Amino acid sequence: MSDHLIAEANRHAAALPGDLSTVKSSVLAEDIIKALSDIAWYVRECETLRTENATLREILKRLGYDETGRVLFQK
């Protein structure tokens, strides 16, 4: 899990009221639903980036390079 995703989850958790007994349940539910939606977006974004990363690594490999630019094989 990325540091950014963890920070986002912590930010949402910190935004929730400390004393839940003083909060209307509907307001708390709305806050939690918003937090879940935001975090789900970040998770999808991480999955997309992982896929793009793997695709780019594969292209580099087919071209004969590793991710540092080192030549893996001569054509």
N, CA, C and O atoms as a CHARMM CRD file, in Angstrom:
* protein
*
  300
    1    1 MET  N      0.85000  -1.17200   0.00000 PROA 1      0.00000
    2    1 MET  CA     0.00000   0.00000   0.00000 PROA 1      0.00000
    3    1 MET  C      0.89700   1.23600   0.00000 PROA 1      0.00000
    4    1 MET  O      1.88700   1.28600   0.73000 PROA 1      0.00000
    5    2 SER  N      0.55800   2.21400  -0.80300 PROA 2      0.00000
    6    2 SER  CA     1.40800   3.39000  -0.91600 PROA 2      0.00000
    7    2 SER  C      1.29700   4.27800   0.31600 PROA 2      0.00000
    8    2 SER  O      0.29200   4.26300   1.02700 PROA 2      0.00000
    9    3 ASP  N      2.34500   5.04600   0.55100 PROA 3      0.00000
   10    3 ASP  CA     2.33700   5.99900   1.66200 PROA 3      0.00000
   11    3 ASP  C      1.20900   7.00200   1.49900 PROA 3      0.00000
   12    3 ASP  O      0.59700   7.42600   2.48000 PROA 3      0.00000
   13    4 HSD  N      0.93600   7.38500   0.24400 PROA 4      0.00000
   14    4 HSD  CA    -0.13000   8.35000  -0.00900 PROA 4      0.00000
   15    4 HSD  C     -1.49200   7.77900   0.38700 PROA 4      0.00000
   16    4 HSD  O     -2.31800   8.48300   0.96800 PROA 4      0.00000
   17    5 LEU  N     -1.72200   6.52100   0.07600 PROA 5      0.00000
   18    5 LEU  CA    -2.98300   5.87500   0.42600 PROA 5      0.00000
   19    5 LEU  C     -3.13300   5.78200   1.94200 PROA 5      0.00000
   20    5 LEU  O     -4.21300   6.03000   2.47700 PROA 5      0.00000
   21    6 ILE  N     -2.06100   5.42900   2.62600 PROA 6      0.00000
   22    6 ILE  CA    -2.09600   5.35500   4.08800 PROA 6      0.00000
   23    6 ILE  C     -2.37000   6.73600   4.67600 PROA 6      0.00000
   24    6 ILE  O     -3.16300   6.86800   5.60800 PROA 6      0.00000
   25    7 ALA  N     -1.72100   7.75900   4.13600 PROA 7      0.00000
   26    7 ALA  CA    -1.93800   9.12600   4.62000 PROA 7      0.00000
   27    7 ALA  C     -3.38600   9.55400   4.40900 PROA 7      0.00000
   28    7 ALA  O     -3.97400  10.20500   5.27300 PROA 7      0.00000
   29    8 GLU  N     -3.95700   9.19300   3.27300 PROA 8      0.00000
   30    8 GLU  CA    -5.35100   9.54300   2.99100 PROA 8      0.00000
   31    8 GLU  C     -6.29200   8.84800   3.97800 PROA 8      0.00000
   32    8 GLU  O     -7.22400   9.47100   4.48600 PROA 8      0.00000
   33    9 ALA  N     -6.05900   7.58800   4.24800 PROA 9      0.00000
   34    9 ALA  CA    -6.88700   6.86200   5.22000 PROA 9      0.00000
   35    9 ALA  C     -6.75900   7.49300   6.60300 PROA 9      0.00000
   36    9 ALA  O     -7.75600   7.65300   7.30700 PROA 9      0.00000
   37   10 ASN  N     -5.54500   7.84800   6.99300 PROA 10     0.00000
   38   10 ASN  CA    -5.32800   8.48100   8.29900 PROA 10     0.00000
   39   10 ASN  C     -5.99800   9.85200   8.37100 PROA 10     0.00000
   40   10 ASN  O     -6.54200  10.22500   9.41000 PROA 10     0.00000
   41   11 ARG  N     -5.95800  10.60100   7.26900 PROA 11     0.00000
   42   11 ARG  CA    -6.59700  11.91900   7.24000 PROA 11     0.00000
   43   11 ARG  C     -8.10300  11.78400   7.46500 PROA 11     0.00000
   44   11 ARG  O     -8.69600  12.54800   8.22600 PROA 11     0.00000
   45   12 HSD  N     -8.70900  10.81400   6.80100 PROA 12     0.00000
   46   12 HSD  CA   -10.14500  10.60100   6.97900 PROA 12     0.00000
   47   12 HSD  C    -10.45900  10.14200   8.40000 PROA 12     0.00000
   48   12 HSD  O    -11.43500  10.59400   8.99900 PROA 12     0.00000
   49   13 ALA  N     -9.64800   9.26200   8.93200 PROA 13     0.00000
   50   13 ALA  CA    -9.87700   8.78100  10.29700 PROA 13     0.00000
   51   13 ALA  C     -9.75200   9.92900  11.29600 PROA 13     0.00000
   52   13 ALA  O    -10.53800  10.02300  12.23800 PROA 13     0.00000
   53   14 ALA  N     -8.77200  10.79400  11.09200 PROA 14     0.00000
   54   14 ALA  CA    -8.56700  11.92100  12.00400 PROA 14     0.00000
   55   14 ALA  C     -9.71500  12.92500  11.92100 PROA 14     0.00000
   56   14 ALA  O    -10.00500  13.61800  12.89600 PROA 14     0.00000
   57   15 ALA  N    -10.36300  13.00400  10.77200 PROA 15     0.00000
   58   15 ALA  CA   -11.46100  13.95800  10.59100 PROA 15     0.00000
   59   15 ALA  C    -12.74100  13.51200  11.29500 PROA 15     0.00000
   60   15 ALA  O    -13.64100  14.32100  11.52000 PROA 15     0.00000
   61   16 LEU  N    -12.82500  12.24100  11.64100 PROA 16     0.00000
   62   16 LEU  CA   -14.01600  11.75900  12.34600 PROA 16     0.00000
   63   16 LEU  C    -14.00300  12.29800  13.77400 PROA 16     0.00000
   64   16 LEU  O    -12.93600  12.43500  14.37400 PROA 16     0.00000
   65   17 PRO  N    -15.17300  12.60300  14.32000 PROA 17     0.00000
   66   17 PRO  CA   -15.22400  13.13100  15.68300 PROA 17     0.00000
   67   17 PRO  C    -14.68300  12.12500  16.69400 PROA 17     0.00000
   68   17 PRO  O    -14.85600  10.91600  16.53800 PROA 17     0.00000
   69   18 GLY  N    -14.02900  12.63700  17.72500 PROA 18     0.00000
   70   18 GLY  CA   -13.46900  11.76400  18.75300 PROA 18     0.00000
   71   18 GLY  C    -14.54400  11.10000  19.60600 PROA 18     0.00000
   72   18 GLY  O    -14.41600   9.93200  19.97400 PROA 18     0.00000
   73   19 ASP  N    -15.59400  11.83700  19.91600 PROA 19     0.00000
   74   19 ASP  CA   -16.67200  11.30700  20.74800 PROA 19     0.00000
   75   19 ASP  C    -17.87700  11.02100  19.85700 PROA 19     0.00000
   76   19 ASP  O    -18.67900  11.90700  19.56300 PROA 19     0.00000
   77   20 LEU  N    -17.98300   9.77800  19.44000 PROA 20     0.00000
   78   20 LEU  CA   -19.04100   9.41200  18.49900 PROA 20     0.00000
   79   20 LEU  C    -20.43800   9.49000  19.10200 PROA 20     0.00000
   80   20 LEU  O    -21.42500   9.53400  18.36800 PROA 20     0.00000
   81   21 SER  N    -20.53300   9.50900  20.43200 PROA 21     0.00000
   82   21 SER  CA   -21.85600   9.54200  21.05900 PROA 21     0.00000
   83   21 SER  C    -22.55700  10.88300  20.84400 PROA 21     0.00000
   84   21 SER  O    -23.77200  10.97800  21.02100 PROA 21     0.00000
   85   22 THR  N    -21.80600  11.92300  20.46500 PROA 22     0.00000
   86   22 THR  CA   -22.41700  13.24000  20.26600 PROA 22     0.00000
   87   22 THR  C    -22.76000  13.51700  18.80400 PROA 22     0.00000
   88   22 THR  O    -23.24300  14.60100  18.47500 PROA 22     0.00000
   89   23 VAL  N    -22.51700  12.55800  17.94100 PROA 23     0.00000
   90   23 VAL  CA   -22.72000  12.76700  16.50500 PROA 23     0.00000
   91   23 VAL  C    -23.95000  11.99400  16.04300 PROA 23     0.00000
   92   23 VAL  O    -24.15400  10.83700  16.41200 PROA 23     0.00000
   93   24 LYS  N    -24.76900  12.66600  15.22100 PROA 24     0.00000
   94   24 LYS  CA   -25.91000  11.96400  14.63900 PROA 24     0.00000
   95   24 LYS  C    -25.38200  10.83300  13.76700 PROA 24     0.00000
   96   24 LYS  O    -24.40500  11.00600  13.03900 PROA 24     0.00000
   97   25 SER  N    -26.01900   9.69400  13.84300 PROA 25     0.00000
   98   25 SER  CA   -25.54300   8.53700  13.08800 PROA 25     0.00000
   99   25 SER  C    -25.57100   8.79000  11.58500 PROA 25     0.00000
  100   25 SER  O    -24.70600   8.29000  10.86600 PROA 25     0.00000
  101   26 SER  N    -26.54100   9.55200  11.09800 PROA 26     0.00000
  102   26 SER  CA   -26.60700   9.81800   9.65800 PROA 26     0.00000
  103   26 SER  C    -25.42700  10.67500   9.19900 PROA 26     0.00000
  104   26 SER  O    -24.90700  10.47700   8.10100 PROA 26     0.00000
  105   27 VAL  N    -25.00600  11.61800  10.02900 PROA 27     0.00000
  106   27 VAL  CA   -23.85400  12.46200   9.69400 PROA 27     0.00000
  107   27 VAL  C    -22.58800  11.62300   9.69900 PROA 27     0.00000
  108   27 VAL  O    -21.75700  11.73600   8.79800 PROA 27     0.00000
  109   28 LEU  N    -22.44300  10.78800  10.70400 PROA 28     0.00000
  110   28 LEU  CA   -21.27700   9.91500  10.79200 PROA 28     0.00000
  111   28 LEU  C    -21.24500   8.95400   9.60600 PROA 28     0.00000
  112   28 LEU  O    -20.19000   8.72500   9.01500 PROA 28     0.00000
  113   29 ALA  N    -22.40100   8.39500   9.26200 PROA 29     0.00000
  114   29 ALA  CA   -22.47200   7.47600   8.12500 PROA 29     0.00000
  115   29 ALA  C    -22.06000   8.18500   6.83500 PROA 29     0.00000
  116   29 ALA  O    -21.33400   7.61200   6.02400 PROA 29     0.00000
  117   30 GLU  N    -22.51200   9.41900   6.63800 PROA 30     0.00000
  118   30 GLU  CA   -22.12100  10.18300   5.44400 PROA 30     0.00000
  119   30 GLU  C    -20.61200  10.39000   5.39700 PROA 30     0.00000
  120   30 GLU  O    -19.99200  10.23900   4.34400 PROA 30     0.00000
  121   31 ASP  N    -20.02100  10.73700   6.53900 PROA 31     0.00000
  122   31 ASP  CA   -18.56900  10.94300   6.60000 PROA 31     0.00000
  123   31 ASP  C    -17.81500   9.66100   6.27200 PROA 31     0.00000
  124   31 ASP  O    -16.82600   9.68400   5.53900 PROA 31     0.00000
  125   32 ILE  N    -18.28200   8.55400   6.81400 PROA 32     0.00000
  126   32 ILE  CA   -17.61000   7.27100   6.57700 PROA 32     0.00000
  127   32 ILE  C    -17.76900   6.84700   5.12000 PROA 32     0.00000
  128   32 ILE  O    -16.81700   6.35700   4.51200 PROA 32     0.00000
  129   33 ILE  N    -18.96200   7.03000   4.55300 PROA 33     0.00000
  130   33 ILE  CA   -19.19100   6.68000   3.14900 PROA 33     0.00000
  131   33 ILE  C    -18.28300   7.50900   2.24700 PROA 33     0.00000
  132   33 ILE  O    -17.71400   6.98100   1.29200 PROA 33     0.00000
  133   34 LYS  N    -18.14000   8.80500   2.54000 PROA 34     0.00000
  134   34 LYS  CA   -17.24500   9.66600   1.75700 PROA 34     0.00000
  135   34 LYS  C    -15.80500   9.17600   1.88000 PROA 34     0.00000
  136   34 LYS  O    -15.08500   9.11200   0.88300 PROA 34     0.00000
  137   35 ALA  N    -15.38300   8.83300   3.08700 PROA 35     0.00000
  138   35 ALA  CA   -14.02000   8.33700   3.29100 PROA 35     0.00000
  139   35 ALA  C    -13.79900   7.04600   2.51300 PROA 35     0.00000
  140   35 ALA  O    -12.76600   6.88300   1.86400 PROA 35     0.00000
  141   36 LEU  N    -14.75300   6.13400   2.57100 PROA 36     0.00000
  142   36 LEU  CA   -14.63200   4.87200   1.83600 PROA 36     0.00000
  143   36 LEU  C    -14.54600   5.10900   0.33600 PROA 36     0.00000
  144   36 LEU  O    -13.76700   4.45900  -0.36200 PROA 36     0.00000
  145   37 SER  N    -15.34600   6.03700  -0.15200 PROA 37     0.00000
  146   37 SER  CA   -15.32900   6.36000  -1.57600 PROA 37     0.00000
  147   37 SER  C    -13.97700   6.93100  -1.99200 PROA 37     0.00000
  148   37 SER  O    -13.42000   6.53600  -3.01700 PROA 37     0.00000
  149   38 ASP  N    -13.45400   7.85600  -1.19900 PROA 38     0.00000
  150   38 ASP  CA   -12.14900   8.45200  -1.50500 PROA 38     0.00000
  151   38 ASP  C    -11.04100   7.40800  -1.48400 PROA 38     0.00000
  152   38 ASP  O    -10.19400   7.37300  -2.37700 PROA 38     0.00000
  153   39 ILE  N    -11.04900   6.57000  -0.47600 PROA 39     0.00000
  154   39 ILE  CA   -10.01000   5.54300  -0.34900 PROA 39     0.00000
  155   39 ILE  C    -10.12600   4.52900  -1.48700 PROA 39     0.00000
  156   39 ILE  O     -9.11100   4.08300  -2.02100 PROA 39     0.00000
  157   40 ALA  N    -11.34700   4.16400  -1.86000 PROA 40     0.00000
  158   40 ALA  CA   -11.53800   3.23500  -2.98100 PROA 40     0.00000
  159   40 ALA  C    -10.96700   3.82800  -4.26200 PROA 40     0.00000
  160   40 ALA  O    -10.38300   3.10700  -5.07200 PROA 40     0.00000
  161   41 TRP  N    -11.13100   5.14800  -4.45400 PROA 41     0.00000
  162   41 TRP  CA   -10.56300   5.80300  -5.63400 PROA 41     0.00000
  163   41 TRP  C     -9.04200   5.68000  -5.62700 PROA 41     0.00000
  164   41 TRP  O     -8.44000   5.36900  -6.65500 PROA 41     0.00000
  165   42 TYR  N     -8.41500   5.92100  -4.47300 PROA 42     0.00000
  166   42 TYR  CA    -6.95900   5.81400  -4.38800 PROA 42     0.00000
  167   42 TYR  C     -6.49000   4.38600  -4.65000 PROA 42     0.00000
  168   42 TYR  O     -5.45900   4.18100  -5.29000 PROA 42     0.00000
  169   43 VAL  N     -7.23000   3.40700  -4.16500 PROA 43     0.00000
  170   43 VAL  CA    -6.86600   2.00600  -4.41100 PROA 43     0.00000
  171   43 VAL  C     -6.93500   1.70600  -5.90600 PROA 43     0.00000
  172   43 VAL  O     -6.02500   1.08500  -6.45600 PROA 43     0.00000
  173   44 ARG  N     -8.00700   2.14200  -6.56700 PROA 44     0.00000
  174   44 ARG  CA    -8.11800   1.93200  -8.02100 PROA 44     0.00000
  175   44 ARG  C     -6.97700   2.62400  -8.75400 PROA 44     0.00000
  176   44 ARG  O     -6.41500   2.07900  -9.70400 PROA 44     0.00000
  177   45 GLU  N     -6.64200   3.82200  -8.30600 PROA 45     0.00000
  178   45 GLU  CA    -5.54200   4.56200  -8.93000 PROA 45     0.00000
  179   45 GLU  C     -4.22800   3.79600  -8.76800 PROA 45     0.00000
  180   45 GLU  O     -3.43500   3.72600  -9.70800 PROA 45     0.00000
  181   46 CYS  N     -3.99200   3.22800  -7.59600 PROA 46     0.00000
  182   46 CYS  CA    -2.77600   2.43400  -7.37000 PROA 46     0.00000
  183   46 CYS  C     -2.75600   1.20900  -8.28500 PROA 46     0.00000
  184   46 CYS  O     -1.71400   0.86600  -8.84400 PROA 46     0.00000
  185   47 GLU  N     -3.90000   0.55600  -8.43400 PROA 47     0.00000
  186   47 GLU  CA    -3.98000  -0.61900  -9.30800 PROA 47     0.00000
  187   47 GLU  C     -3.69000  -0.23300 -10.75500 PROA 47     0.00000
  188   47 GLU  O     -3.00100  -0.96100 -11.46900 PROA 47     0.00000
  189   48 THR  N     -4.21500   0.91200 -11.18800 PROA 48     0.00000
  190   48 THR  CA    -3.95900   1.39200 -12.54500 PROA 48     0.00000
  191   48 THR  C     -2.47700   1.67400 -12.74000 PROA 48     0.00000
  192   48 THR  O     -1.89900   1.29900 -13.76000 PROA 48     0.00000
  193   49 LEU  N     -1.86400   2.33200 -11.76800 PROA 49     0.00000
  194   49 LEU  CA    -0.44000   2.64000 -11.86800 PROA 49     0.00000
  195   49 LEU  C      0.40800   1.37600 -11.88100 PROA 49     0.00000
  196   49 LEU  O      1.40500   1.30500 -12.60000 PROA 49     0.00000
  197   50 ARG  N      0.02200   0.37800 -11.09200 PROA 50     0.00000
  198   50 ARG  CA     0.75100  -0.90000 -11.10100 PROA 50     0.00000
  199   50 ARG  C      0.68600  -1.54400 -12.48500 PROA 50     0.00000
  200   50 ARG  O      1.68700  -2.05000 -12.99200 PROA 50     0.00000
  201   51 THR  N     -0.50300  -1.52000 -13.08900 PROA 51     0.00000
  202   51 THR  CA    -0.67300  -2.09600 -14.42400 PROA 51     0.00000
  203   51 THR  C      0.16900  -1.34400 -15.45000 PROA 51     0.00000
  204   51 THR  O      0.84900  -1.95800 -16.27300 PROA 51     0.00000
  205   52 GLU  N      0.12100  -0.01600 -15.39900 PROA 52     0.00000
  206   52 GLU  CA     0.91600   0.78600 -16.33000 PROA 52     0.00000
  207   52 GLU  C      2.40700   0.53900 -16.12800 PROA 52     0.00000
  208   52 GLU  O      3.16200   0.44700 -17.09600 PROA 52     0.00000
  209   53 ASN  N      2.82600   0.43200 -14.88100 PROA 53     0.00000
  210   53 ASN  CA     4.22600   0.16000 -14.55900 PROA 53     0.00000
  211   53 ASN  C      4.65900  -1.17400 -15.15700 PROA 53     0.00000
  212   53 ASN  O      5.72300  -1.26700 -15.76900 PROA 53     0.00000
  213   54 ALA  N      3.84500  -2.19500 -14.98200 PROA 54     0.00000
  214   54 ALA  CA     4.17600  -3.52000 -15.51200 PROA 54     0.00000
  215   54 ALA  C      4.24400  -3.49100 -17.04100 PROA 54     0.00000
  216   54 ALA  O      5.12100  -4.11600 -17.63800 PROA 54     0.00000
  217   55 THR  N      3.32100  -2.76900 -17.66800 PROA 55     0.00000
  218   55 THR  CA     3.31900  -2.66400 -19.12800 PROA 55     0.00000
  219   55 THR  C      4.58700  -1.98600 -19.62400 PROA 55     0.00000
  220   55 THR  O      5.22000  -2.45900 -20.56800 PROA 55     0.00000
  221   56 LEU  N      4.95600  -0.88900 -18.99300 PROA 56     0.00000
  222   56 LEU  CA     6.16700  -0.17200 -19.40400 PROA 56     0.00000
  223   56 LEU  C      7.42400  -1.00700 -19.17600 PROA 56     0.00000
  224   56 LEU  O      8.33800  -0.98500 -19.99900 PROA 56     0.00000
  225   57 ARG  N      7.47600  -1.74000 -18.07100 PROA 57     0.00000
  226   57 ARG  CA     8.62300  -2.62600 -17.82000 PROA 57     0.00000
  227   57 ARG  C      8.72400  -3.70400 -18.90000 PROA 57     0.00000
  228   57 ARG  O      9.81700  -4.03600 -19.35800 PROA 57     0.00000
  229   58 GLU  N      7.57800  -4.24100 -19.29800 PROA 58     0.00000
  230   58 GLU  CA     7.56500  -5.27500 -20.33600 PROA 58     0.00000
  231   58 GLU  C      8.03700  -4.71000 -21.67500 PROA 58     0.00000
  232   58 GLU  O      8.79100  -5.36500 -22.39500 PROA 58     0.00000
  233   59 ILE  N      7.60100  -3.50900 -22.00500 PROA 59     0.00000
  234   59 ILE  CA     8.05500  -2.87200 -23.25000 PROA 59     0.00000
  235   59 ILE  C      9.56600  -2.66700 -23.21900 PROA 59     0.00000
  236   59 ILE  O     10.25900  -2.97100 -24.19000 PROA 59     0.00000
  237   60 LEU  N     10.07500  -2.14700 -22.09500 PROA 60     0.00000
  238   60 LEU  CA    11.52600  -1.96800 -21.96600 PROA 60     0.00000
  239   60 LEU  C     12.26100  -3.28800 -22.13900 PROA 60     0.00000
  240   60 LEU  O     13.28500  -3.35800 -22.81900 PROA 60     0.00000
  241   61 LYS  N     11.72800  -4.33400 -21.51400 PROA 61     0.00000
  242   61 LYS  CA    12.35500  -5.65600 -21.59800 PROA 61     0.00000
  243   61 LYS  C     12.38900  -6.14200 -23.04800 PROA 61     0.00000
  244   61 LYS  O     13.39600  -6.68000 -23.50600 PROA 61     0.00000
  245   62 ARG  N     11.27900  -5.94800 -23.76300 PROA 62     0.00000
  246   62 ARG  CA    11.23200  -6.35400 -25.17500 PROA 62     0.00000
  247   62 ARG  C     12.21600  -5.56000 -26.02800 PROA 62     0.00000
  248   62 ARG  O     12.73800  -6.06000 -27.02500 PROA 62     0.00000
  249   63 LEU  N     12.46000  -4.32100 -25.62300 PROA 63     0.00000
  250   63 LEU  CA    13.43000  -3.48800 -26.33100 PROA 63     0.00000
  251   63 LEU  C     14.87000  -3.84100 -25.96100 PROA 63     0.00000
  252   63 LEU  O     15.81800  -3.39300 -26.60600 PROA 63     0.00000
  253   64 GLY  N     15.01700  -4.64900 -24.91600 PROA 64     0.00000
  254   64 GLY  CA    16.34200  -5.09600 -24.51600 PROA 64     0.00000
  255   64 GLY  C     16.97900  -4.28700 -23.40300 PROA 64     0.00000
  256   64 GLY  O     18.20100  -4.29400 -23.25400 PROA 64     0.00000
  257   65 TYR  N     16.16200  -3.58300 -22.61100 PROA 65     0.00000
  258   65 TYR  CA    16.68000  -2.76200 -21.51600 PROA 65     0.00000
  259   65 TYR  C     15.99300  -3.12700 -20.20400 PROA 65     0.00000
  260   65 TYR  O     14.87500  -3.64200 -20.18900 PROA 65     0.00000
  261   66 ASP  N     16.69400  -2.84600 -19.09700 PROA 66     0.00000
  262   66 ASP  CA    16.02000  -2.92700 -17.80500 PROA 66     0.00000
  263   66 ASP  C     15.61200  -1.51000 -17.40100 PROA 66     0.00000
  264   66 ASP  O     15.86900  -0.56100 -18.14200 PROA 66     0.00000
  265   67 GLU  N     14.97800  -1.35600 -16.23500 PROA 67     0.00000
  266   67 GLU  CA    14.45400  -0.03700 -15.85900 PROA 67     0.00000
  267   67 GLU  C     15.53700   0.98100 -15.51100 PROA 67     0.00000
  268   67 GLU  O     15.23700   2.16300 -15.34100 PROA 67     0.00000
  269   68 THR  N     16.78700   0.54200 -15.40500 PROA 68     0.00000
  270   68 THR  CA    17.89100   1.48500 -15.18200 PROA 68     0.00000
  271   68 THR  C     18.50300   1.95100 -16.49400 PROA 68     0.00000
  272   68 THR  O     19.35100   2.84400 -16.50100 PROA 68     0.00000
  273   69 GLY  N     18.07700   1.35200 -17.60700 PROA 69     0.00000
  274   69 GLY  CA    18.62700   1.69300 -18.91100 PROA 69     0.00000
  275   69 GLY  C     19.74800   0.76800 -19.35100 PROA 69     0.00000
  276   69 GLY  O     20.31600   0.92700 -20.43100 PROA 69     0.00000
  277   70 ARG  N     20.05800  -0.20000 -18.49800 PROA 70     0.00000
  278   70 ARG  CA    21.11300  -1.16200 -18.83200 PROA 70     0.00000
  279   70 ARG  C     20.64000  -2.07000 -19.96400 PROA 70     0.00000
  280   70 ARG  O     19.48700  -2.50100 -19.98400 PROA 70     0.00000
  281   71 VAL  N     21.52400  -2.35200 -20.89100 PROA 71     0.00000
  282   71 VAL  CA    21.19700  -3.23200 -22.01800 PROA 71     0.00000
  283   71 VAL  C     21.17400  -4.67400 -21.52700 PROA 71     0.00000
  284   71 VAL  O     22.13300  -5.15400 -20.92300 PROA 71     0.00000
  285   72 LEU  N     20.06500  -5.35500 -21.79700 PROA 72     0.00000
  286   72 LEU  CA    19.93000  -6.75200 -21.38000 PROA 72     0.00000
  287   72 LEU  C     20.48700  -7.70500 -22.42400 PROA 72     0.00000
  288   72 LEU  O     21.04300  -8.75200 -22.09300 PROA 72     0.00000
  289   73 PHE  N     20.33300  -7.33200 -23.68600 PROA 73     0.00000
  290   73 PHE  CA    20.85600  -8.17300 -24.76800 PROA 73     0.00000
  291   73 PHE  C     21.07200  -7.30500 -25.99800 PROA 73     0.00000
  292   73 PHE  O     20.42000  -6.27600 -26.17300 PROA 73     0.00000
  293   74 GLN  N     21.97500  -7.72500 -26.82600 PROA 74     0.00000
  294   74 GLN  CA    22.26000  -7.01400 -28.07700 PROA 74     0.00000
  295   74 GLN  C     21.38500  -7.57900 -29.18100 PROA 74     0.00000
  296   74 GLN  O     21.21000  -8.79300 -29.28400 PROA 74     0.00000
  297   75 LYS  N     20.84100  -6.70300 -30.00100 PROA 75     0.00000
  298   75 LYS  CA    20.01800  -7.14900 -31.13300 PROA 75     0.00000
  299   75 LYS  C     20.88200  -7.41000 -32.32600 PROA 75     0.00000
  300   75 LYS  O     20.37900  -7.79500 -33.38100 PROA 75     0.00000
